[in-house]
């Protein structure tokens, strides 16, 4: 779901179904809308500087805003939420 747009960027909400770690990145890249800063799946022309030994990869604009799981010992749901505002501002939203 598209939450917001800003020029050539879109802030989206994605809910992976399988739990596979690269599912969101692969599907967005396959649809010609790679995650901003994705050096592995993004197009070469759209990425920041290439990754080298002396230069770390650019930040990947992908974040889990919330996670929830059932604690196997206490048998209760544990919910973890990350701050979203700083992340959005960092990538121009």
N, CA, C and O atoms as CSV, one atom per row, in Angstrom:
chain,resi,resn,atom,element,x,y,z
A,1,UNK,N,N,0.845,-1.157,0.000
A,1,UNK,CA,C,0.000,0.000,0.000
A,1,UNK,C,C,0.905,1.240,0.000
A,1,UNK,O,O,1.844,1.324,0.792
A,2,UNK,N,N,0.627,2.181,-0.872
A,2,UNK,CA,C,1.388,3.430,-0.938
A,2,UNK,C,C,0.854,4.362,0.141
A,2,UNK,O,O,-0.333,4.687,0.169
A,3,UNK,N,N,1.752,4.787,1.033
A,3,UNK,CA,C,1.373,5.682,2.128
A,3,UNK,C,C,1.606,7.140,1.778
A,3,UNK,O,O,0.846,8.018,2.186
A,4,UNK,N,N,2.691,7.397,1.000
A,4,UNK,CA,C,3.052,8.776,0.665
A,4,UNK,C,C,4.008,8.748,-0.518
A,4,UNK,O,O,4.736,7.774,-0.703
A,5,UNK,N,N,4.012,9.808,-1.319
A,5,UNK,CA,C,4.970,9.933,-2.413
A,5,UNK,C,C,5.708,11.261,-2.284
A,5,UNK,O,O,5.201,12.223,-1.706
A,6,UNK,N,N,6.918,11.287,-2.837
A,6,UNK,CA,C,7.735,12.496,-2.832
A,6,UNK,C,C,8.625,12.427,-4.062
A,6,UNK,O,O,9.617,11.698,-4.066
A,7,UNK,N,N,8.288,13.169,-5.095
A,7,UNK,CA,C,9.006,13.168,-6.372
A,7,UNK,C,C,9.091,11.751,-6.933
A,7,UNK,O,O,8.073,11.189,-7.337
A,8,UNK,N,N,10.285,11.166,-6.964
A,8,UNK,CA,C,10.451,9.839,-7.568
A,8,UNK,C,C,10.518,8.729,-6.518
A,8,UNK,O,O,10.980,7.627,-6.816
A,9,UNK,N,N,10.058,9.007,-5.284
A,9,UNK,CA,C,10.079,8.015,-4.210
A,9,UNK,C,C,8.662,7.786,-3.709
A,9,UNK,O,O,7.798,8.656,-3.809
A,10,UNK,N,N,8.447,6.595,-3.169
A,10,UNK,CA,C,7.162,6.277,-2.552
A,10,UNK,C,C,7.406,5.555,-1.236
A,10,UNK,O,O,8.239,4.652,-1.162
A,11,UNK,N,N,6.687,5.950,-0.212
A,11,UNK,CA,C,6.724,5.277,1.072
A,11,UNK,C,C,5.587,4.264,1.045
A,11,UNK,O,O,4.421,4.626,0.883
A,12,UNK,N,N,5.939,2.991,1.207
A,12,UNK,CA,C,4.914,1.955,1.121
A,12,UNK,C,C,4.867,1.121,2.395
A,12,UNK,O,O,5.814,1.102,3.181
A,13,UNK,N,N,3.763,0.444,2.577
A,13,UNK,CA,C,3.628,-0.544,3.635
A,13,UNK,C,C,3.569,-1.901,2.955
A,13,UNK,O,O,2.745,-2.131,2.071
A,14,UNK,N,N,4.447,-2.790,3.375
A,14,UNK,CA,C,4.472,-4.142,2.820
A,14,UNK,C,C,4.381,-5.138,3.965
A,14,UNK,O,O,5.015,-4.968,5.007
A,15,UNK,N,N,3.603,-6.154,3.763
A,15,UNK,CA,C,3.437,-7.199,4.781
A,15,UNK,C,C,3.804,-8.542,4.160
A,15,UNK,O,O,2.991,-9.155,3.469
A,16,UNK,N,N,5.032,-8.996,4.409
A,16,UNK,CA,C,5.462,-10.264,3.800
A,16,UNK,C,C,4.622,-11.434,4.318
A,16,UNK,O,O,4.220,-11.463,5.481
A,17,UNK,N,N,4.372,-12.384,3.439
A,17,UNK,CA,C,3.537,-13.530,3.798
A,17,UNK,C,C,4.347,-14.749,4.223
A,17,UNK,O,O,3.902,-15.536,5.058
A,18,UNK,N,N,5.528,-14.901,3.651
A,18,UNK,CA,C,6.273,-16.140,3.882
A,18,UNK,C,C,7.317,-16.046,4.976
A,18,UNK,O,O,7.754,-17.075,5.492
A,19,UNK,N,N,7.732,-14.834,5.346
A,19,UNK,CA,C,8.802,-14.694,6.314
A,19,UNK,C,C,10.183,-14.829,5.698
A,19,UNK,O,O,11.184,-14.803,6.414
A,20,UNK,N,N,10.252,-14.972,4.393
A,20,UNK,CA,C,11.562,-15.052,3.731
A,20,UNK,C,C,12.198,-13.672,3.767
A,20,UNK,O,O,11.536,-12.669,3.498
A,21,UNK,N,N,13.486,-13.621,4.102
A,21,UNK,CA,C,14.124,-12.348,4.411
A,21,UNK,C,C,14.211,-11.375,3.247
A,21,UNK,O,O,14.234,-10.166,3.481
A,22,UNK,N,N,14.260,-11.839,2.012
A,22,UNK,CA,C,14.423,-10.924,0.873
A,22,UNK,C,C,13.140,-10.765,0.061
A,22,UNK,O,O,13.170,-10.171,-1.017
A,23,UNK,N,N,12.027,-11.276,0.550
A,23,UNK,CA,C,10.783,-11.268,-0.219
A,23,UNK,C,C,10.389,-9.865,-0.686
A,23,UNK,O,O,10.059,-9.682,-1.858
A,24,UNK,N,N,10.415,-8.894,0.191
A,24,UNK,CA,C,10.009,-7.534,-0.175
A,24,UNK,C,C,10.976,-6.960,-1.207
A,24,UNK,O,O,10.548,-6.381,-2.206
A,25,UNK,N,N,12.260,-7.116,-0.971
A,25,UNK,CA,C,13.272,-6.568,-1.885
A,25,UNK,C,C,13.175,-7.194,-3.264
A,25,UNK,O,O,13.250,-6.484,-4.267
A,26,UNK,N,N,13.015,-8.484,-3.338
A,26,UNK,CA,C,12.951,-9.178,-4.626
A,26,UNK,C,C,11.709,-8.760,-5.407
A,26,UNK,O,O,11.802,-8.462,-6.598
A,27,UNK,N,N,10.564,-8.733,-4.763
A,27,UNK,CA,C,9.323,-8.407,-5.466
A,27,UNK,C,C,9.293,-6.949,-5.929
A,27,UNK,O,O,8.819,-6.662,-7.028
A,28,UNK,N,N,9.791,-6.034,-5.108
A,28,UNK,CA,C,9.821,-4.637,-5.532
A,28,UNK,C,C,10.790,-4.432,-6.693
A,28,UNK,O,O,10.474,-3.712,-7.640
A,29,UNK,N,N,11.959,-5.053,-6.631
A,29,UNK,CA,C,12.927,-4.934,-7.728
A,29,UNK,C,C,12.361,-5.547,-9.005
A,29,UNK,O,O,12.543,-4.997,-10.091
A,30,UNK,N,N,11.686,-6.664,-8.883
A,30,UNK,CA,C,11.105,-7.340,-10.048
A,30,UNK,C,C,10.025,-6.485,-10.708
A,30,UNK,O,O,9.815,-6.574,-11.918
A,31,UNK,N,N,9.338,-5.656,-9.916
A,31,UNK,CA,C,8.295,-4.787,-10.476
A,31,UNK,C,C,8.854,-3.427,-10.899
A,31,UNK,O,O,8.091,-2.495,-11.155
A,32,UNK,N,N,10.174,-3.313,-10.972
A,32,UNK,CA,C,10.859,-2.084,-11.390
A,32,UNK,C,C,10.738,-0.942,-10.390
A,32,UNK,O,O,10.809,0.227,-10.768
A,33,UNK,N,N,10.557,-1.276,-9.118
A,33,UNK,CA,C,10.488,-0.291,-8.044
A,33,UNK,C,C,11.346,-0.771,-6.875
A,33,UNK,O,O,10.816,-1.088,-5.811
A,34,UNK,N,N,12.679,-0.829,-7.063
A,34,UNK,CA,C,13.531,-1.376,-6.006
A,34,UNK,C,C,13.568,-0.491,-4.768
A,34,UNK,O,O,13.284,0.705,-4.833
A,35,UNK,N,N,13.919,-1.090,-3.655
A,35,UNK,CA,C,14.080,-0.366,-2.404
A,35,UNK,C,C,15.246,0.612,-2.572
A,35,UNK,O,O,16.296,0.245,-3.099
A,36,UNK,N,N,15.060,1.834,-2.131
A,36,UNK,CA,C,16.087,2.868,-2.219
A,36,UNK,C,C,17.362,2.398,-1.515
A,36,UNK,O,O,17.317,1.966,-0.363
A,37,UNK,N,N,18.493,2.483,-2.210
A,37,UNK,CA,C,19.777,2.097,-1.637
A,37,UNK,C,C,20.075,0.615,-1.688
A,37,UNK,O,O,21.039,0.168,-1.067
A,38,UNK,N,N,19.281,-0.168,-2.409
A,38,UNK,CA,C,19.474,-1.613,-2.461
A,38,UNK,C,C,20.551,-1.965,-3.482
A,38,UNK,O,O,20.285,-2.024,-4.682
A,39,UNK,N,N,21.757,-2.196,-3.000
A,39,UNK,CA,C,22.884,-2.511,-3.882
A,39,UNK,C,C,22.797,-3.928,-4.443
A,39,UNK,O,O,23.426,-4.220,-5.460
A,40,UNK,N,N,22.042,-4.800,-3.812
A,40,UNK,CA,C,21.944,-6.186,-4.280
A,40,UNK,C,C,20.887,-6.350,-5.372
A,40,UNK,O,O,21.155,-6.989,-6.390
A,41,UNK,N,N,19.696,-5.788,-5.181
A,41,UNK,CA,C,18.601,-5.976,-6.132
A,41,UNK,C,C,18.260,-4.743,-6.951
A,41,UNK,O,O,17.573,-4.854,-7.966
A,42,UNK,N,N,18.725,-3.572,-6.534
A,42,UNK,CA,C,18.394,-2.347,-7.247
A,42,UNK,C,C,19.181,-2.214,-8.532
A,42,UNK,O,O,20.213,-2.867,-8.693
A,43,UNK,N,N,18.706,-1.363,-9.471
A,43,UNK,CA,C,19.436,-1.163,-10.722
A,43,UNK,C,C,20.742,-0.413,-10.464
A,43,UNK,O,O,20.800,0.447,-9.585
A,44,UNK,N,N,21.760,-0.726,-11.206
A,44,UNK,CA,C,23.066,-0.098,-11.009
A,44,UNK,C,C,23.002,1.409,-11.176
A,44,UNK,O,O,23.648,2.138,-10.423
A,45,UNK,N,N,22.238,1.891,-12.148
A,45,UNK,CA,C,22.189,3.332,-12.401
A,45,UNK,C,C,21.481,4.097,-11.293
A,45,UNK,O,O,21.738,5.287,-11.112
A,46,UNK,N,N,20.599,3.447,-10.549
A,46,UNK,CA,C,19.849,4.138,-9.513
A,46,UNK,C,C,20.484,4.077,-8.142
A,46,UNK,O,O,20.015,4.738,-7.216
A,47,UNK,N,N,21.555,3.287,-7.990
A,47,UNK,CA,C,22.180,3.150,-6.681
A,47,UNK,C,C,23.176,4.269,-6.426
A,47,UNK,O,O,23.716,4.859,-7.362
A,48,UNK,N,N,23.414,4.556,-5.148
A,48,UNK,CA,C,24.477,5.499,-4.811
A,48,UNK,C,C,25.834,4.884,-5.186
A,48,UNK,O,O,25.888,3.895,-5.917
A,49,UNK,N,N,26.881,5.449,-4.704
A,49,UNK,CA,C,28.223,4.978,-5.023
A,49,UNK,C,C,28.319,3.460,-4.857
A,49,UNK,O,O,27.712,2.907,-3.940
A,50,UNK,N,N,29.075,2.771,-5.734
A,50,UNK,CA,C,29.208,1.331,-5.597
A,50,UNK,C,C,29.909,0.944,-4.302
A,50,UNK,O,O,30.689,1.714,-3.741
A,51,UNK,N,N,29.616,-0.254,-3.848
A,51,UNK,CA,C,30.222,-0.759,-2.623
A,51,UNK,C,C,31.654,-1.187,-2.917
A,51,UNK,O,O,31.902,-1.920,-3.874
A,52,UNK,N,N,32.591,-0.734,-2.102
A,52,UNK,CA,C,33.985,-1.157,-2.216
A,52,UNK,C,C,34.483,-1.479,-0.816
A,52,UNK,O,O,33.755,-1.305,0.162
A,53,UNK,N,N,35.723,-1.948,-0.720
A,53,UNK,CA,C,36.288,-2.254,0.594
A,53,UNK,C,C,36.335,-1.028,1.486
A,53,UNK,O,O,36.095,-1.129,2.689
A,54,UNK,N,N,36.639,0.121,0.920
A,54,UNK,CA,C,36.788,1.340,1.711
A,54,UNK,C,C,35.492,2.118,1.875
A,54,UNK,O,O,35.435,3.062,2.662
A,55,UNK,N,N,34.458,1.738,1.147
A,55,UNK,CA,C,33.200,2.474,1.205
A,55,UNK,C,C,32.076,1.497,1.559
A,55,UNK,O,O,31.777,0.599,0.772
A,56,UNK,N,N,31.457,1.654,2.713
A,56,UNK,CA,C,30.365,0.746,3.082
A,56,UNK,C,C,29.157,0.956,2.177
A,56,UNK,O,O,29.045,2.002,1.537
A,57,UNK,N,N,28.260,-0.007,2.112
A,57,UNK,CA,C,27.070,0.162,1.278
A,57,UNK,C,C,26.196,1.298,1.786
A,57,UNK,O,O,26.202,1.617,2.975
A,58,UNK,N,N,25.451,1.898,0.882
A,58,UNK,CA,C,24.513,2.964,1.260
A,58,UNK,C,C,23.427,2.373,2.156
A,58,UNK,O,O,23.204,1.163,2.160
A,59,UNK,N,N,22.768,3.223,2.902
A,59,UNK,CA,C,21.689,2.756,3.759
A,59,UNK,C,C,20.555,2.187,2.919
A,59,UNK,O,O,20.204,2.732,1.873
A,60,UNK,N,N,20.008,1.122,3.375
A,60,UNK,CA,C,18.875,0.486,2.718
A,60,UNK,C,C,17.608,1.080,3.325
A,60,UNK,O,O,17.424,1.029,4.541
A,61,UNK,N,N,16.750,1.632,2.507
A,61,UNK,CA,C,15.529,2.289,2.988
A,61,UNK,C,C,14.431,1.251,3.210
A,61,UNK,O,O,13.373,1.289,2.581
A,62,UNK,N,N,14.711,0.337,4.112
A,62,UNK,CA,C,13.770,-0.734,4.436
A,62,UNK,C,C,13.780,-0.897,5.944
A,62,UNK,O,O,14.841,-1.031,6.554
A,63,UNK,N,N,12.601,-0.887,6.544
A,63,UNK,CA,C,12.547,-0.965,7.997
A,63,UNK,C,C,11.290,-1.674,8.451
A,63,UNK,O,O,10.208,-1.485,7.895
A,64,UNK,N,N,11.458,-2.490,9.468
A,64,UNK,CA,C,10.304,-3.097,10.126
A,64,UNK,C,C,9.823,-2.101,11.168
A,64,UNK,O,O,10.542,-1.807,12.124
A,65,UNK,N,N,8.635,-1.587,10.996
A,65,UNK,CA,C,8.083,-0.618,11.942
A,65,UNK,C,C,7.547,-1.323,13.179
A,65,UNK,O,O,7.517,-0.747,14.266
A,66,UNK,N,N,7.123,-2.575,13.011
A,66,UNK,CA,C,6.605,-3.336,14.148
A,66,UNK,C,C,6.743,-4.828,13.875
A,66,UNK,O,O,6.582,-5.292,12.746
A,67,UNK,N,N,7.041,-5.555,14.926
A,67,UNK,CA,C,7.113,-7.010,14.864
A,67,UNK,C,C,6.333,-7.570,16.039
A,67,UNK,O,O,6.289,-6.964,17.110
A,68,UNK,N,N,5.726,-8.713,15.840
A,68,UNK,CA,C,5.022,-9.365,16.938
A,68,UNK,C,C,5.249,-10.872,16.830
A,68,UNK,O,O,5.301,-11.435,15.737
A,69,UNK,N,N,5.380,-11.498,17.983
A,69,UNK,CA,C,5.547,-12.958,18.014
A,69,UNK,C,C,5.038,-13.475,19.356
A,69,UNK,O,O,4.906,-12.722,20.320
A,70,UNK,N,N,4.762,-14.751,19.395
A,70,UNK,CA,C,4.314,-15.376,20.633
A,70,UNK,C,C,5.539,-15.907,21.371
A,70,UNK,O,O,6.284,-16.731,20.840
A,71,UNK,N,N,5.742,-15.430,22.595
A,71,UNK,CA,C,6.848,-15.889,23.427
A,71,UNK,C,C,6.582,-17.351,23.792
A,71,UNK,O,O,5.555,-17.658,24.396
A,72,UNK,N,N,7.502,-18.259,23.430
A,72,UNK,CA,C,7.247,-19.681,23.672
A,72,UNK,C,C,7.293,-20.065,25.151
A,72,UNK,O,O,6.766,-21.113,25.525
A,73,UNK,N,N,7.903,-19.252,25.988
A,73,UNK,CA,C,8.022,-19.585,27.402
A,73,UNK,C,C,6.887,-18.990,28.231
A,73,UNK,O,O,6.312,-19.669,29.083
A,74,UNK,N,N,6.567,-17.724,27.981
A,74,UNK,CA,C,5.513,-17.062,28.750
A,74,UNK,C,C,4.149,-17.154,28.083
A,74,UNK,O,O,3.137,-16.755,28.660
A,75,UNK,N,N,4.127,-17.687,26.852
A,75,UNK,CA,C,2.862,-17.900,26.117
A,75,UNK,C,C,2.057,-16.613,25.943
A,75,UNK,O,O,0.829,-16.618,26.036
A,76,UNK,N,N,2.762,-15.521,25.690
A,76,UNK,CA,C,2.064,-14.250,25.454
A,76,UNK,C,C,2.636,-13.603,24.199
A,76,UNK,O,O,3.738,-13.936,23.762
A,77,UNK,N,N,1.881,-12.682,23.628
A,77,UNK,CA,C,2.322,-11.963,22.438
A,77,UNK,C,C,3.286,-10.853,22.859
A,77,UNK,O,O,2.998,-10.084,23.777
A,78,UNK,N,N,4.417,-10.778,22.189
A,78,UNK,CA,C,5.392,-9.717,22.410
A,78,UNK,C,C,5.365,-8.838,21.163
A,78,UNK,O,O,5.503,-9.340,20.047
A,79,UNK,N,N,5.190,-7.545,21.342
A,79,UNK,CA,C,5.136,-6.601,20.227
A,79,UNK,C,C,6.257,-5.579,20.389
A,79,UNK,O,O,6.419,-4.979,21.451
A,80,UNK,N,N,7.027,-5.390,19.320
A,80,UNK,CA,C,8.142,-4.448,19.318
A,80,UNK,C,C,7.875,-3.420,18.226
A,80,UNK,O,O,7.582,-3.783,17.087
A,81,UNK,N,N,7.976,-2.137,18.570
A,81,UNK,CA,C,7.755,-1.075,17.593
A,81,UNK,C,C,8.987,-0.186,17.502
A,81,UNK,O,O,9.610,0.132,18.516
A,82,UNK,N,N,9.333,0.209,16.288
A,82,UNK,CA,C,10.486,1.092,16.049
A,82,UNK,C,C,9.985,2.494,15.727
A,82,UNK,O,O,8.906,2.651,15.156
A,83,UNK,N,N,10.770,3.524,16.095
A,83,UNK,CA,C,10.382,4.886,15.731
A,83,UNK,C,C,10.368,5.040,14.212
A,83,UNK,O,O,11.287,4.585,13.531
A,84,UNK,N,N,9.349,5.667,13.695
A,84,UNK,CA,C,9.195,5.797,12.254
A,84,UNK,C,C,9.562,7.197,11.758
A,84,UNK,O,O,10.059,7.337,10.640
A,85,UNK,N,N,9.333,8.211,12.546
A,85,UNK,CA,C,9.522,9.593,12.096
A,85,UNK,C,C,10.954,9.874,11.629
A,85,UNK,O,O,11.148,10.436,10.551
A,86,UNK,N,N,11.956,9.492,12.425
A,86,UNK,CA,C,13.351,9.754,12.032
A,86,UNK,C,C,13.694,9.043,10.731
A,86,UNK,O,O,14.392,9.588,9.876
A,87,UNK,N,N,13.198,7.829,10.595
A,87,UNK,CA,C,13.451,7.046,9.372
A,87,UNK,C,C,12.865,7.753,8.156
A,87,UNK,O,O,13.528,7.876,7.125
A,88,UNK,N,N,11.630,8.215,8.274
A,88,UNK,CA,C,10.969,8.902,7.159
A,88,UNK,C,C,11.702,10.194,6.792
A,88,UNK,O,O,11.898,10.481,5.611
A,89,UNK,N,N,12.099,10.960,7.782
A,89,UNK,CA,C,12.821,12.207,7.527
A,89,UNK,C,C,14.161,11.946,6.869
A,89,UNK,O,O,14.579,12.714,6.003
A,90,UNK,N,N,14.838,10.890,7.255
A,90,UNK,CA,C,16.154,10.549,6.695
A,90,UNK,C,C,16.081,10.309,5.182
A,90,UNK,O,O,17.008,10.645,4.445
A,91,UNK,N,N,14.967,9.725,4.733
A,91,UNK,CA,C,14.828,9.401,3.315
A,91,UNK,C,C,13.907,10.362,2.576
A,91,UNK,O,O,13.453,10.056,1.474
A,92,UNK,N,N,13.625,11.514,3.164
A,92,UNK,CA,C,12.919,12.581,2.458
A,92,UNK,C,C,11.412,12.510,2.455
A,92,UNK,O,O,10.778,12.939,1.491
A,93,UNK,N,N,10.823,11.980,3.509
A,93,UNK,CA,C,9.355,11.939,3.614
A,93,UNK,C,C,8.886,12.723,4.802
A,93,UNK,O,O,7.683,12.804,5.053
